[in-house]
Amino acid sequence: MYRTVIPIHASHQPVSAIAFDPVSDSLWAGHDDGTLVALHSLHGLRGVSFPVGGPLPVKQITVADNHVRALGIAGHGVGAWAKGGMNKWFFRYVLRSPPITPSLPPSAPNATVSAMSPSAFSSNIVAAATTAPELVLLNAITGSLLRQAPVSSHITHLHFSHSALLCASADGYVRTHDPRTALRRESGDAAGPRTRKWCPGSPSIRQLVLHDRLEFKVYSLFSHFYLSLTCPRHGHDFPDPLVKVYDLRNLKPLPPVPFSDGPAFINLLPKQSSSLVITSAQGLVNVVDVSDTNTSGFYHIDTTSCITSAAVSSNGSYLAFGDAVGTIHLLTAAEESSEPFFNGFQGQPVEWADVPEPLSPLDWSDSTPLNSIGMPYYSTPLLSSWTPQFLSSTSPSYPPPAKIPPQILSTMKINDNVAYAALPKELRGRRNRVVVSNTKDQARFRSGKGKRDDDVELEHLTLDDSIDEIPRIYRKVEIEYSKFGVEDFDFGFYNKTIFSGLETHILNSYTNPVVQVMHYTLPIRKLAKSHITTNCPREHCLLCELGFVVRMLEDAHGINCQSSNFCKTVGVLAQAQNQIELIDYGREPTEVDYAHMIQSFHRFLIDHLSSEGNSFPHNPVIYQHSSPPSVSAIFQADTHPNPSASLSPAAAPVTQLLGIDAKNVIVCLSCKAVREKENMTHVVDITYPRKPVPQAAFADILRASLIRQMTHRATCQTCKQFSTFSSRRSIPTADLPPVLAVNASVYNDDNIRYWMDTRAGRFLGPTVELRGEVEGVDDPESVTYELRAIVCQIMTKTKHSHLVAIVKVPEAESQSHLKGPWFLFNDFVVRNISEEEALSFPSTWKVPAVLYFEREDVRSQLDYSRLPDELDPSILSRDTSISINRDKSLIKHECLRFEELPKPGTFVSIDAEFVSMQQEETEFRSDGTNRVIRPARLSLARVSVLRGDGLKESIPFIDDHIHTSEVIVDYLTEFSGIKFGDLDPHLSRYTLTPLKLVYKKLRLLVDRGCIFIGHGLSKDFRIINIFVPPEQVIDTVDLYFLRNRQRRLSLRFLSWFILGENIQTETHDSIEDARSALRLYKAYHEFEERGVFDEKLEELYRAGKQHNWKPPTVNSPTISPAHLVAQP
C-alpha cells in the first residue's frame, strides 16, 4: 500500500521529465525551459542544474551510476553529463549529403534528435532517432557515431531488448531493428513478424515500455512490451482506455490492462516482475499486477493541474509525479519507521557542483607575460590549428605519410570497412616490433625448476613497477598457463606456509577473502563442517559448500585449493534472487567497486547461512543469551510454518553466533508517543558522522552504528500530525553476539580519512570495548571484542582493484617462530605479517571492507557438543537417482552392503568424466607464440568407484551421472562418453545424482581412509574440487614414469602394453578406465615381487617411442605385449 508524503516544490515551471537516481538519494527533474535539476532527499534540496540543449522542455532523462543522459524536445542533440554537471559528451545530428532517403520532407536539412533509448545495449551502445528520418547508434562512453540507417517514418520511442531494438514510429507502427547494425529486421523468420500496427486511422503511440527478464527457475525468457495509445475520433485524439500488452517474440497481443481514465504514463514496478504503475493525466494512479488485474490499488494525486511526468524508484518504494505547476508529488510504500531514502539506502554521497575559484587580480604592465592571461573558451578552430590549406604543398612543415605500395593496393580486399592484403615476398623483411622487457617474471612453473633462480622471493620479483606505492605481496597476481596446463603452475612459490590459499580464474572468485575469513572464524567453521554431515535437502546450499571448502582447506596444509563449487552455487543463487552482482574473472569492468560488492555479498552470504542452517524446532543451543530470544530471532529466515509449536527456543545456529537481536525504539517528538519494533540483523553497517570529527575513536563510531540513532518525518498514528520521529536500537550489553560482523561502508574520502594512520596512532586496534544501551540509557557493563579478520580492497592508481583477507589464524597463535598469528591471504599468495602491518592503513591503496570480531568473555561458553560431526555412511548403501526414465539394464553398479563399508586402508579404484561449461580462450601473438587467457571450465559429469579388493574386486559400487542445471557448451563425447540428454532428469537413462550427494560420497570415502587408485587423479580431484591427502592416492601415471624421460604415459597405451587390452577405442568409459587402472596397479606389484619392474619400464618406454606413444592399429605388425604379465 502506498501513502502520500509531503510534495517537493521544484520550480514554477512544469516538470516535463523526472527520474530517480539509482545509487544516491536524489531525484532528477527536467523543466519546460530545457534545464535539468538535481533534487536531494525528501526535502528536495536543490543541487546542480544545467541545460540539456535548446529552450524547449526536457523530454527524456536516464540516470546511471555515474552519469545522466538527457534529451530535450528542441532536439539539438543528446548528451551525457556527470552528476556534478560537467558535460561528458554531446551528440549533434548532422544530415548526411546527399540525403539517404529520396523522399525527405522539406524540413529535413534542419533534422533534429527526436528520441533516445533509456538503456544501453551491451553496456556501450545507445540508440537515438532523428527527424531525417534516421536511426543512429552511439558509443555510450564517448558519444561518437557508430552506425546510421534510414527508416521509413519518424521514430518517437526507442527501447533495447536482450536481442532487438524496438522502435515506435509516428505512423503507428512498432518495428524491430538489429541492435548492432540498426537495420530493420524483415518478417518471415522463425520469430514471426517484425512489424505491427496497433489501431486503425492515424494512431499516436504515447509511451512504449519494455519488460525483458530472464526467469532462472525454469530457464526461460519472457519479453513483453506495453503501449499507451491515442486514437483519432471525430477529429480529436482520445487516450485508449486499455494498456496494450504484446509478446516481443512474435509481436502477438496478450490480454490488455483496462484503465478507464486513459493511460498517460506507464512504469514498471521493480522487484514485482509483473506489476505496472499506470498514471492518467488527471492524477489517477493504478498499481496493477498484469497477471491478475483483479489485484490492483488505486490512488489519486492531489493536484490542481495535470500530471506531466512519472517515475518509480529503483526498489519501488517511492513513486514520483510531476505536474504542470512545478510540483513533484510523492507516494511511498515504505514503513513509517524505516529510513526515509528513495531507494531504501543512503547510497553514494551527493556530488555538488564545483564552485569556480575567483580570478586573481592582474596588474597590467608592459612586462606582464601574456601566458598569465587564461585562454577563453572557443567554439571555432584556433589559428594555431593549421590545416593543409594554410601550408605550401611543395614544402610541407611535417613529413607526409608513406604511400602504400601499388602491389599491395592491387590485391587489397575490403570487408566491413576494413581493408587488408597479403604482404608480397619482395616487401618482406625485418618486421617493426617493439622491444619489450620480460614481463613474465611472476610466472613460475614447476617444469621450469632448475632453469631459474629458485631462491628469489616474491617480494623481489619485478612485478608492475607503476604501482610502486603498494607492497608487492598485496598486488594482484594471476595464474599463468604453460603447455602442461594449470597443474604446472608453481603455487608453492607463492605460499610457503601451512595455510592454503585459493585460486582465481573462476566465476565469482572475488569471494575468496570472505571464504578465508569464514574458515578461520572457528565458530562458523565448526557450524559449516557440522552441516555437511546432515541430510540437507537443498541442491544448492551455500552452508554445505562452505563446509566442503573449509574441510578442504583444513586437510590441504598449504597446498593450493579452489572454491569452484562454492562460487558456482553463489552464481546460481544470485541469479535466482537477483540480489548481488556476478563477476566473471578476466571480464570484469575496468573500475569495479569491489569493496561495495564484497559487503553486499557478505550480507547475502550470512543471510543464506542463517536460513540454510535453520532446522527449527530442532536447532541445537550453541550459545544461551542472558535474556530469552525474541520471536524475530527464533523465526527469522526459513522457520517452521507453525510458530506456536515452540519445541525449542533456539534460533538458527548462525543467528545465535552473529544475530543482533535488538528493539527499535521509535519516539514521536511531537506527542512523545513510544513504539517498539523488533529488529534482527546479522551485520552492522558502520555509519560515519556527517561532519568529520577529528581524532574520533573506532569504538565510538562502531557503537553509534550499532545503536543507529536516526530521525525521519512521517504521520504519527497517535497525534495524527506529520511530525519528526527519532529511532534508535536498544540492546543490552549481555545480548551482544559472540561474533560481530561489520561492514566498513567506506564510500568516500571523508570516510577513509578516519582509517588512515596518523602521528597520534592507528584508528583500528586489536581489541575494542563495547557497551549496549537499554531504553536510551547506557548499559554500565561493557564487553571486549577481539579483531579476528579484515577484508580489504587494494586500489591502484589506475583504479584497478582486488580484495585480500588479513586474518588472525587460530592455529598460528601458539607458534613462536612466526612474526605473529596474522596472515595475508591474497588469493593464492599467503604471507605471515606482523600485527602492526595488519592493523595499519598507511595510505588510500588499502581500504577496509569487512571486519570480524569475537567476544572474548563468551568464547569458552560456546557449546558445540550437540552439533552432528559424522557423515551417515549409509549413503554408500543407498541407490539414489533422480532420473525419471532410468533403464535398469544400464545399471552397472552394486551398492555396498553394511559389512562392506570401507575401513582405513581399503583400496578403491576411481575414474571421472567431465563436460565443458566454457571453452578455452587463447591469445595468439604476432611473434607466433600464444598464451592461455582463460582455461576451459570443466564440470563433473560421471564418476565411477570400484571395489579394489575382496570377492567383488573390480565391481563398481558408485556409478553416477551428475545432474547439472548449467548450460553445457561441449559434451566432449569422444573423451567422456557423455551425450546430450545423459545429464537431464527427464531424458537420462542412467543413474543421475545431484553433485552434492556424489561429493558427500567421495568425502565419506576420504574421511574413512580409503586408498584411491586411478590414472591422472590430480586433475580429476582438482575439477571435482576435493582434496585427498597424498598418502591416500596411488596414481598409475606416476607408477609407470621415468623422471629422466619427462614423459607421462596415457592409460590407453599402458593398458595395451602392460595388460594386452585395447581400451578407449571409440569413446571413454569411466568403469573401464578405473578397472584398467586397478589392474595396472596389481601388475606393478607383480613386477616388483619378481624384481623386473625397472626392466619392464625401460621396455615400455622403448615401445612407446617406437609406436609414437599410441597403441598400434589392428592391422599394423607389432609385438604382442600380453606376455609381460603372464611371463614367469
N, C-alpha and C positions, 0 to 999 in steps of 0.2 A: 504494500500500500504506500502511496506517495502522499506527502503533505506539503503545504506551502511554507516557504521561508521568506524572509524579507527580500524584496527585489533589489536589484542593482540599477541605479540610475546612471547609465553610461554617458549619455550626452543628450542634447536636444535634437539630434538628427536620427532618422530611422536606422535601426540596426539591420543592415541588409544581409549580413552573413555572420555566423557565430560558430565557434569550435572550442572544445575543451583541450587543454594541454595534457598529453598522456603521462608525463613524467614530473610535472610540478603542479602546485595548487594554483593554477591560473586559467583564465578564460580569455579567448581572443575574439574581439568583436570588430566587424567591418562596418563602416558608416557610409552614408549617402555621398559624402564628399570625396570618397576614394581613399580614406585613411583607415589604417589598421591599428587597433589599440589593444594593449595587454592589460587585463584587469586581474588583480591578485586577491585570492581568498574570497570568502563570502562577503567581505566588506567592500569588495570592488575597488581596491586601491589601484589607482591609475598608474600604469608603468610606461613602457616605451610606446611610441606611436610613430608611424611612418606612412608615406603614401605608397600605394601599390601600382600607380600608373594611370593618369587620367583623372578628370574631375568628377566622373560618374561613380555610382555606388560600387562597393566591393561585391563581387559575385560569388566567389568561392574561396574557402580557406582550408588548408590541410596542414595540421601541426604534427611534426615528428619529434624524435627525441632531442635533436639539436638544431632544428631549423623550422621555419614556417614558409610554406608555399602559398601564394595568393594570386588571384586573377580579378581584374576589375571589368565592369561592364563596358567601359570605354574600349577595352581590347587592345590597349597599346602594347601589351605583352604580358608574359607570365614570368614570375621571378621567385627567388628563394632568398630569405633573409635569416640571419642569425637572430636568436631570441633577444639579443641586445639591440637589434635594429640595424645592424650592418648588413648591407646587401652582399650576398654571395654571388649571385648571377641573375641576369635579366635577359630573357629572350624576346627580341622584337622580330616580328614576322616581316620578311622581305619577299615580295612576289617575284617568282622566277620569270625570266623573259627568254623566249616567247612564252605565252601562257600555256599551262599544261592541259587546259580544257578548252576546246574551241568555243563552247557556249558560255563563257564567263559573263556575268552581268556587268553593267556599266560601272558599278562601284568597285569592281574587283581590284583596280590599281590601288585603292585605299583599304585593302583587306586587313582585317583585324583578327585577333585571337578570340574565339567565341566560347571555348570550353577547355578544361584540362581534367585529367584523370585524378581522382582523390588519392590513389595509391600508386606505387611504382611496381613495375614488372621486374622480377628477378633482382629487386633492390636497386637497380641502376637505370631503369628506363621509365620516363614519364611521357604520357601522350597528351597532345594538345590538338585542337581543331581550329581552323581559320575559316573566314567567310569567303575564301578564294573560289570554290571551297577545296580545302586540302586537309589531310591528316598528317601530322608531323610527330616524330619520335625524338625525344630529347634525352641527353645524358643527365640523370638526376643529380649528379655531383657537380658538374661544370656548366650545365645548361646548353652545351653545344648540340648542334643539329646532327642527328644520326640518320634519319630517313624522312622522305617526303613521298606522299602518294595522293593522287587525286581521288575525290569522292564525288558521288552523284548529287548530293544535297548537303546543305549546311548542317553540321553536327552541333547539337545543343547539349548533349550529355555524353560522358565517356566513363567507362569502368573496365578495369582489368579483372579477368577471372584467372584461374590457375593455368588456362591454356588458350584463352582468346581475349580479344579486345572488343568489348561491347559498345556499340555506337548508336545513340538515339538521334534521329535526324528531324529537321523541321518539316519534312513531308510525312511524318507519322510512322516512319519505318524504324525498326531496330535491326541493325546488321552486325555481323561478327567479322572481325579482321584478324589477320595474323599478328600477334603482339611483337614479332621480331621484324617483319618487313612492312607492316601497316597495310598490306594488300588485302582486299576483301576476299573472304572465303566463299567460293561458289557453292551452290546447293548440289545435292545429289550424292554426297559421300555417306559414309556409314553413320555419321552423326545426325543426318537428316537435313532439313532446310536450314539455310543460314540467314534468311530474311523473313520478316514478319510485319504485317500492318495490323493495327490494333482496332480501329473503328472507321466507319465509312466517312466520306466527306474529306475535310481537311483538318485532321486532328492535331492537337498540340500535346506533346509529352512534357508534363510539368516537372517530373522527377523520375530518375532511374536509380534504383538501389539494388545492389548485387549482394547475394548471400552465397558465399562459396566456402564450404567447410568440408573437412575430412573426418569421418566418423571412424575412430580407430577400433571400436569394439567389434565391428564387422568388416572393417577394411573396405569401405565403400565411399564413394564421393557423391555429395549432394550439392548441386549448383542451381539455385533459384534466383530469379530477379523479380523485382516488384516495380510497378508503374502506377503513377497517378496521372490521369489524363484530363484534358478539357476538350470537349467535342462541340462543334457549332450547332446551335438550334435557333432558328428564326433570326439569323444574322448576329447572334451573340454567343460568346464562349461560356459554357457552363461546366463546372467540375463534374467529372464522372463520379457517381456515388459509390463506386467499387474500386478497391485496390486490386489491380490485376496481378496475378501470380503466374509465372511461366517457368518451365524447366529449361535451363540453358542447354542441356544436352541435345534436345530435339526441338526447342522453341515451341513446345506444345503447352496449351494453357492448363493450369491447375485450378482448383476451386478458388474463386476470388474472395476477398475480405470485404464485407459490406461496411460502409461508413457514410451515413446519410448526409452529413454536413459537408461532404466533399473534401477529399484529402488534399491538403496543400503541401505538407511535408511528411516524409516517411523516414524513420530512423530505425536501425537495428538495435536491439537491446542486448548488450554484451552479457555473457555468461548465462543467457537464456536463449539457446540457439534458434528457437522457433518463434520468438516474440518480436513484435513490432511496436513502435510508438508512432501513431498516426495523429497528425495535428491538422486542424482546419484553420483557415484564415480568420475565423471568428473567435478562436481561442478554445475550441473543444479538443481535448486530448483523450485518445483511446489507447490504452496499453493492452494489446490483444495477443493471444497465442494463436498463431496461424494454424497449427494442427488441431486446435479446438477453439473455434471462435466464440463458443459459449462462455469461456472463462476469460473475461476481459474487465478492465476497470476504466471508468470514465472520470475525467477531471476537467474543470473549467478554469481557464486563466482569467483572472480579474483584470481586464484591461479595457480602456475606453477607445482603443483604436484596433487596428488589425494586426495579426501576427505576421511578421516579415521574415523570420528565420527560426530554426530549431536545431538543437544539438543534444547529444547524450554523452555523459562522461564515460571514461574507459571501463569502469566497473558497473555502470548502470545505476549508480546510487543517486545521481543528480540528473535532472532534465532542465535545459535552459531554453527560453523562448524570447526572442527579441521582437519588439513591436515598433510601430511607426512613430512613436514619440520618444524613442531613445531609451526605453526601459527594458531591462533583462529580467524576466520572471523566472523563478526557480522553484522546482518541485524536488523533493528528496525522499528517498526510501530508507535513509539511514536512521538508526535509533537515536533518540534524543541524547542518550548518554555517550554515544560514540564521538570520536574526534571529528570535528567539522571540516573535513577535507573533501574536495571534489572527487578524488579518485580513491578515497579510503586510506590514503597515507600522505605524509607530509611532502615526500618527493624531493626533487632537487631544489637547491636554493634559487630564488628569483634572480634573473640576470637583468640588472638595471642598465639603463643607457649610460654610456661614458660621458662625463661632463668635460667639455673641451677646456683645456688649460688656457688661461688668458694670455694674450700676446704680450711679450715683454716690450717695454718702451724702447724705441730705437732713436738714438741721437744721430741725425744725418749730418755727415761732413764729407769733404772731398776725399778723405782717406777711408771712408766706410766701405768695406768689401761688399761686392754685390751678392756673394753667396750667403750673406747674413739675412737676406730677404727671402722668405719662403716662396716656393713656386705656387701659383694659383691653380685651381682646378681648371681643366680644359676638356673640351669635347671634340676638338679638331686636332689633327696631327701637328706637332711642333715642327719648326723649320729644321731642327737638328735631325728629324727623322727623314733622311734623304731617301728619295726613290730614284729608280733608273732614269726618270725623265729629267732630273737635275744633273745627271752625270754625263760625261762625254763617252760615247760608245767606243771611241778609239783608244782612250787611255782610262780604263776603269780604275777606281780607287780601291777595288777589292779583287781578289783572284776569282775569275769566272769558274763556274763548276765544270768538272771534266765531262767531255762528251762521251756518250755511250757508244762503243764500237758498233759499226754497221752490221757485222756478223752476228752480234747479239740481237740487235733490233730486228733482223730478218727472221729469226726463229722465235721471237717473243710471243707468248700467249697471255691472254687476259682472262682471268676468272674471278668474278665477284670483286671487280675494281682493283685486283692485284695482278700486276704484270710479272712474269717470270720467264726465264730462259736458261738453257744449259750453257755452262761456260765452255767455250771451244778449247781444244787442246793447246792451240798456239798461244792462248792467253793465260794458260795455267802457269802458275809459278808459286812463289812463296806467298802464302795467304797472310792477310792482315790479321794478326792475332795479338791481343793484349796479353802481355806477360803478367801473370798473377802469381802471388805467393801461395805457398801450400796452406790451404785453409782447412785441411783435414787432420790437423794435429790432434784434435779431440777425438777422432775416430780411432778406437782401439779394438783390434781384432785378435782373437786367440790364435788364428792361423798365422798372424804376423809376429808372434813372440820369437825372440831371438834375432829379429831383423831390426830392432829398435832398442832404444834405451828404456828398459823396463823399470829403472829406479826412479824415473821422474814422477813427481807428484802432480795431482790435478791442479793444485794451486799455482804450479809453474808452467802450465801449458799456455800456448799462445792462442787464446780464445779471441773474442771480439774486443779489441782494444778501444773501440769507440765508446764503450760504456765503462770507462776507467774508474768511475766512482764506485761501482758495485763490486764487492769482493767476488773472486772467481767462483767460489763454491756456491754462491747464491745465483749465479747466472743460469740462464736456461740452457739445458743440454738436450741433445737429440740422439736418438738411436740411429746409427749408420748401418747399412746393409752391404755385406760383401757377397761374393758369388756363392758362398756357403749358407746364406740366409741369416736370420736374426740370431740363430744359435751360435754363430761365430763371433758375435759382438762380445767384447770383454767387459762384462758388467762388473767383474771383480776388481777392475782397475778403479772404478768409481766408488766402490764400497768395500772397505777393508774391516768393517765392524761385524759383529754377530747379529746385527739387526737389519732386517731385509728392507730394501726399497721396492718401489712399484714402478712398472714400466709405463711408458707413454705410447703414442701411436695407436690408440684405440679410442673409440667413441666415448665421450664424456670422461676422459682421463683427468680432466681438471678437478675431479672429485678426490683424487689420490690423497691430498693433505688431510681432508676430513676423515678418510678411511684410516689413516695412520693415527689421527687423534682418537678415534673411536677404539682402535686396537689397544692403545697404551693408556686409555682410561679404564682401569681394571674393572670397576663395576659394570660398565657397558660391555666389556669383553666377556665377562662371565655370563651375562644375560644372553648375548648372541650365541656363545658356544652352547649354552643350555637349550636355546630354542631349536637348534638343528637336530636335537635328539627327540623332539616332539613330533607328533603326526600333524604337521601343518598342512591344511587343505589348500592353501593358495599356490597357484602355479608360479606367480610372480610375487615374491616376498623379499623385501629388502632386508628384513631381520635375518632370514635364512641365509641370504647371500653374504651378508656381513659376517655371520657366524662361520661360513665356509672360508672367507678371506682371512679372518683372524686365526683360524686353525692353521691355514697355510703359512701365515706369517710367523706363527709360533714354531712350526716344525722346520721352517726353512733355515733358520740360524744364519742369516746373512746372505743367502742365495736369493737372487732377484726373483720377484713374483709379479703377477699381474692380476688385476681385479676385473677381468673382462666380463665374467658372468654378472658381477655386481653392476658394472657400468651398463651392460645390456638391459638389465632389469630396471635401472634408473631411466633409461630411454623409453622402455615400454610403458612404465607408469606415468612418466612425464607427458608422453604423447596422449595417453588415455585421459589425463586430467588437465592437460594444458596449463600446468602450474609453473614450470620452470623452463628455461631455455636449454636447448641441446647444442652441444659444441662438438663438431667432428674435428679431430686433431688434424692440423695442417690446413684446414679450410675455414678457420675462424676469421672474422673480420680483423682489420689491422688494429683498430682501437676497441678492445674488449674490456669492459669494466669487470674484471674477474672478482674483485672484492665484493661488488654488489651481487654477482652471480653466485658466489660461494655462500654468501649469507642467505640468499633465497633458497639455495639447495639445502643448507644446514637446517633451516626451519622445516622444509619439505621432508627431509630425512627423519628428523626427530618425531614429527607428527606421524609418519608412517611406522617408525619403530614402536611408538606407543600403541598405535592401532593394531598392528600385526601381532604384537606380543600380549595383547589383552585377551585373556581367557575367562572373563567374568562368568560365573561367580567362583571360579577355581584359581584365581590369581594367588600365588604364594606371597606371604608377607616378608618382604626384604628389609624394610625399614618402617618402624612404627612411630608416627608423629606423636607429639605430646597431646594434640587435640585430634578428635575424630575427623576423618576426611569428609569433605563436603560431597554433595550429590554430584556436582560437576566433575569432581576428581574421580569418583567411582565410575560414573557412567560416561566419561569422555571417550572419544573415538568410537571403536566398534564395541558397543556394550551389549549386554543381554537385553532382549526385547521386553522383558518384564522387570522394570526397576524395583518393583515391590518385593521381588524374591531375593532379598539381600542375604544369600547364604554365606557370603564372605564380604567383609567390609573393605578388602584391599583393592586398590586401584591397579591399573596396568603396571607391570614392573618398571618400565621406563618412566612412567609418571611418578612412581614412588621415588625414583632417583633424581629426576630433573624437574618434576612438576612444582610450579609455584602456585599454590592454592590460596589465593587471596580474595578479599572482598573489595569491590569498587564502591566507595562511599561517595554519593553524589548529593551535593547540597545546593539548593536554590538560594542565591544570595539575596533575593527579594523577601521571601517569606520564611527562609531558613528551614524549609522542609527537607528532610533527610531521606534518602532512598539508598538501599544497599543492593548490590548485584554481585553474584558470584563471578569470579574471574579466574580462569585456569590458563596458564601459559607454561611453555617449556623453555622458552628462550627469552632473554632480556635484551632488548634493543637499547643501546646507550643513546641518551638524548643529551646534547651539549647545551650549555647556557646560550641564550640568544645573543647576549652581549658577552664577548670574550672576557673571561675572568683570569687575570694573571695569577700564576702560582696556584691554580686550582688543584686539589688533591684528587687522585683517581678514586679513592674510596667515597668521597663526597659526590662525585659525578655518578658513580655506579649506584649509590644509594638513592640519589634523586631519580635515576632511571628506573629503579626498582619500585619506588613509591609512585612515580609518574603523576605529579600533580598537574592538572590541566584545567582550563576554563573554556567554556563554549556557550553559545546562546541558543535557546530553544524555548518552547512554550511549556510553562510549568503546569502540571496537572492539578496542583493544589490551589495556587492563586490565580490560575488561568491567565497569567501575564507572560509576555515574551521577555524573559529575563536571562541573566547570566548565571550559569551553573559552574560550580567548582567540583572537580572529581579527583580522587586520589586513592591509591591502593592501600589497604590495611592488612598487614600480615605480621604476626608476632615473630620475634627472633627465633624462637624454638621451632617454628614451622618452615624456616628456610631450608631448601632442599640439600641433600648430601652432595650433589653435583650441580654446579651453577654454570649454565651455558650462556654465553654472552656474544651478541653480535656487536662489533665495534662501531658500525654505522659511520665510518669516516667518509664523507662525501665532498668536502671542500677544504680549502686551505686553512680556514679558521679551525676546523676540527683537527686536522693533522698537527697544527701547532701545539695543541695540548700534549701530544705524544712525543714531540721532539726533545732530545736530551738538551739540557741547559747546564750552566755552571752550577746551578743550585742542586742538580741531581737528575735522576730519572723520574719520569712520570709513573712508570709501572714498576711495582716492587714484587718480590717473590711471594708475599702474602698480603692480604687485605682484610681489614676488620669491618664487619657489617653489623648493623643493628636494625631491627624491624620497627614497625610503628603500629600502634593499636588505637583506633578512634582518634587519630590526629595527635597522639602523644607518643614521643619517642620511647621505645622499649629500653629499660635500663640495662638489660642483658645484651651482650654482643657475642658474636662468633667470629672465628678466624678461618678464612678460606686460603688454601694454598694454590698458587698458579701451577697448572699441570701442562698446559699446551697453548700454543698460539698458531693460528694460520695467518700468514702474511702474504700480501701482494707485493711482488718485486716489480717495480716500474722503472723502465729505462727512459732515457731522454727522448727516444723515438716513439714513446707511448706503447711499445710492445711490452706486455706484462705477462707474468705467470705467477703461480702460487707455490708456496713452500710451507712446510709444517715444522715448528720448533717445539719439541716435546721433551718433557722431563720423564725419562724412561724408568719405570719402577725397577726393572731388573738391573739397572746400572747404578742404583743408589748405594749399593754396598761395595762397588768396585773402586778401590782407592787409587789405582794406576791411571784413571781417566782424569780429564780436566774437570769433570763433574758429570752429573746424570743427564745433562741437557744434550740433545742431538738435533741436528738439522736434517730433515728429510726433503730433499729437492728432487722429487720423483725417484730415480734410481741412484742418485748421489746421496750418500749418507756420511755425515761427519760429526764427530764429537766436538762440541763447542763449550765455552765457559758460560757460567750463569750471567756474567756481566754482558757478554755478547748477545745472549739470548734475550735479555730484557731491554737491550739498548735499541733506540731508534735514532741513529745518527743523522739521517737525512730523509728526504721525501721519497727516496727509492724504496724504502721499506715501510709499508702501510699495514697496520693491523686490520684483520677482518673478523676472525672468530677467536674467542678465548674460552678456556675451560678451567674451572676451579673445583677443588674438592674440599669439603668441610672437614676440618681436622678433628673436631670433637666427636663425630659420629662415624668415622671411618671404621673403627673396630666394632661398631654396633650393627653393621650390615650383616644380615644372616642369609647366606646362600645355600644353606643345607637343604632347603625344600625345593631347590631347583633340580630338575632331572639332568643327569650328566652322562647317560649312556644311550647309544642308538639301539633301537629294537632290532636284534639280529634276525627276527622272523621275516624281515623284508626280503632276505635271501631265499626264503622258503615259499614266498607267495608269487604266483604268476599274475602279473598285473599288465593289463593292456587297455588302451583307450580306443583301439581300432574297432570300428563298427563291423567291418566285413573281414575279420581275421580268418585266414584259411588254416584250418588245423593241420593240413598236410604239410604246411610250410614251417611248422613249429619244430625246431631242431634242438631245443634245449630241454633239460630236465632240472627243475629247481632242486636245491639242496634239501635233503631231509634233515631233521633236527640233529641226528647223530653225525651228520656230515659237516656241520657248521665249522668254519675254519678255526684253527688254533695258531698260535705263533709258530712261524716257520713253514706253514702249509704252502705248497707250490701251486700257483695258478698261472695259466697262460692267457695273455690278453692281446687283442688287436682291435683297432678302431678305424672307422672310415669317416670321411668328412665331406661336406659340401661347401661350396664357395658362396659367401654372402657379399663379397666385394672383390672386384678384380684388382690385380696389382697395377700400380701406376709407376711408370719408369720414365726418367728424363734422359733423352739422348742428346749428347753434347756435340758440338761442331768438331771436336778432335777425335770423334769416333767412340769415345767412352760413354758409358751410361751409368745412371745412378737410380736406385730404387727409392722413390719418394714415399710411397705408401705401399706396404706389403699387402698381399691378398689376405682377406679376412675369412678364415675358415670356421665352420661350426660343426660340432659333433653330430653325426647322422646315424651311426650304428656302432655298437660296442659288443664284443663277444668275449666272454671269460670262460675258460675251460678248466676242468679239474686237472691238476698236474701230476697226481699220483693216485694210487688206490685202484680198486676194482673197476671204477668207471673213468680211468685215465683217458684224457682227450675228449671226454663228453662235455659239451658246454652246459653251464648252469645259469649263465646270463647270455641272452642273445636279443638285445633290444634295439629297435629302431627308435630314434629320438624325434619327438614331435617338436616342430619349430613354427612359430607364428610369423617369423620374419620372411621377407621376400628372398628367395634363393636365386642367385644370378647364374649359377652353373652347378649342375648336379655332379660333375666330374665322373660320369658313369664309367668311363674307361678305367679309372683308378679306384673308384669307390663301389661300383656295382649298384649304386642308388639311382633309381629312375623317378620320373615325375609321378607323383601320387603315393610314393612309398612312405612319405612323412606326413600325409594328410589323413586325419582320423576317419574321414568319410570314404577314402579311396584305398587306403593301405590294406594289404592282405597279410601283413606281417605283425609281429608283436610290437606295438607302438606305445612308448612310455614317455612321460614328461621328463625333461632334462634333470629337474631337481631330484626326482626319485632315483634315476640312474646314478647321479652324483652321490646320493646318500649310500647306495650300494657299494660304490667304489670307496667312499670314505670309510665305510664299515670294514671293508677288506684291508685297507691300510691300517686302521686302528687295531685290528685283531692280529697284526703282524704277518700278513701273507707276503710271500716272496713272488714278485711279478716277473714272469718270463715273457719276452717278446722281442720284436725286431724294430729298432728305431723308436724306443719308448720315450725318449726325452721330448721329441716333437709331439708325440701323442699326448703325453701328460701336460705339456705346455698348452695345447689347444683345449684340452678338457678343463684346464685351469685347476689342477690339483697338484699338490707337492707330495711326492713319495720319497721317503728317505733313501739315499743311495744304497744303503745296506739291504734294502728290500727290493732292489731292482737287479735283474740279470738280463742284460741286453745282448742278444746274439750278434748284433752289429759290432760290438766291442770284443766278444769272444773270438771271432774269426777276423782278426785285424792285426796287420803288421805295421808298426808305427813308422818304420823306415820307408814303407811304400806310400804312406799318406793317402791311401785309397780305401774307402769302406765299400763292402760288397753288398749287393742287393739280395733280398730274401729269395727272389726267383732264381738267381744264379747259384746261391748256396744250396737251395733245395735240389737243383738239378745235379750239382757236382757231388754233394755230400749224401743226399738221400736217394738220388736217382729218380726224382719226381719232377714233372713239368707242371708248375702251378702258374696261376695268373695268365693263362693262355689267351683268354678273351676279356675277362674283367677280374676284379679283385673280389674276394670273399673273405670276410674277417674271420670266420671259423676256420677256413682252410689255412689262412696265414698264421693264425695263432697255433694251430696244430703243427704246422711246419716248424715254427719257432721252438715249440716244445720238443719236437723230435731232434732238431739241431742241438738243443741243449743236452739231450740224452746221448747223442752221438759224440759231443765234445767230451763228456765224462768217459765214454767208452774208449776214445782215443787216448785220453790221459791215463786211464788204467793200463792200457797196452804200451804207453810210453812212445807213441808215434805221432802225437798231435803236431809237434813242430815240423816234422817231415811232411805230414799231410797239408799243413798250412802253406808250405813252400810249393807243393804240387798245386794247391788251389790257386795261388797267385800266378803260377806259370800258365795254367789252363785259362785263367781269366784274361791274361794278356794275349794268348793265342786266339781266343774267341771274342775279343773286344768286350769282355766282361758281361756277355749275354749268352744265355743258353743257345746252342746252335739250332737251326731249323731241323725238322724231322728228316729231310732228305739229305742233309749235308753229312759227309763222312766224319766221324769223330769217335773217340774212345767212349766206352760205356762207363760212367762214373759210379754205378751202383755197387761195384766191388769194394769201395772204400770202407763201408760199414761192415760188410759181410766178411771181409778178409780176416783170417785168423791171425 
